[in-house]
Amino acid sequence: MQIVQKIALVFTIIGAVNWGLIGLFDFNLVNMLFGGMEMLEKLVYIIVGVCGLINIGILFTELYQGEH
């Protein structure tokens, strides 16, 4: 499971960096890399979203385990 968690964390970081670039410089890195391939760009966004949900699950699992 640690491999899935690390992959999810990497994609979440990619998403966070992309949003930071959009907020600071109005520059979308994902769009620049996959600009001509709309389906691939959407797939990256979907993967980042799913990985964010995985990280939320990990956060609450660790919080719950820490209480016992």
N, C-alpha and C positions, 0 to 999 in steps of 0.2 A: 504494500500500500504506500510505502514511502516514495516509490518512484512516481506514482500517480500524483501524490501531494507535491513533489518537487516540480513536475511538469505543470501542474495547475498553478503553482506559485510563479513559475517563469512566465506563463501566459498572462497572469494577472499583472505582473510587473510590466510586461510589454504594453498592456492596455493602459496602465497608469501613466507610463512614460508618454504614450501617444496622447492621452488626454492632457497631460501637462504641456506638451508641445502645442496642442490645439489652443489651450488657454493662454499660453504665453506669447506664441508667435503666429497663431492662426495657421499652423502647419500640421497637416495630417500625414504622418509617416506611413501608415498602412495604405492610405490612398496613393501616396507617391510610389510605394513599392509595387502595388497591385492595381494601379489606376485604370488600366485598360481591361482588367478582368474583374468585373463587378461581382460575379458569383464567388470568386476566390476571396475578394475583399469582405463580402458578407460572411463567408465561412470563418474568416479570422475573427470577426466581431462576435459571431456565435460561439466560437471556441473560447474566446476571452470571457464572455458572459457565463458560460457553463463552468469554467475554471473559477470564476469569482464565487459562484454558488458552492462549488466544492470547498473553497477556502472558508466560506461562512460555516459550512458543516464542520470542518476541522476545528475552527475557532470554538464553536459551541461544544464540541466533543471534548476538547481539552479543558475548557472551563468547567464542564460537568465533572470530568474525572478529577480535577484539581480540588473540588469541594469535598470529596470523600476521603 
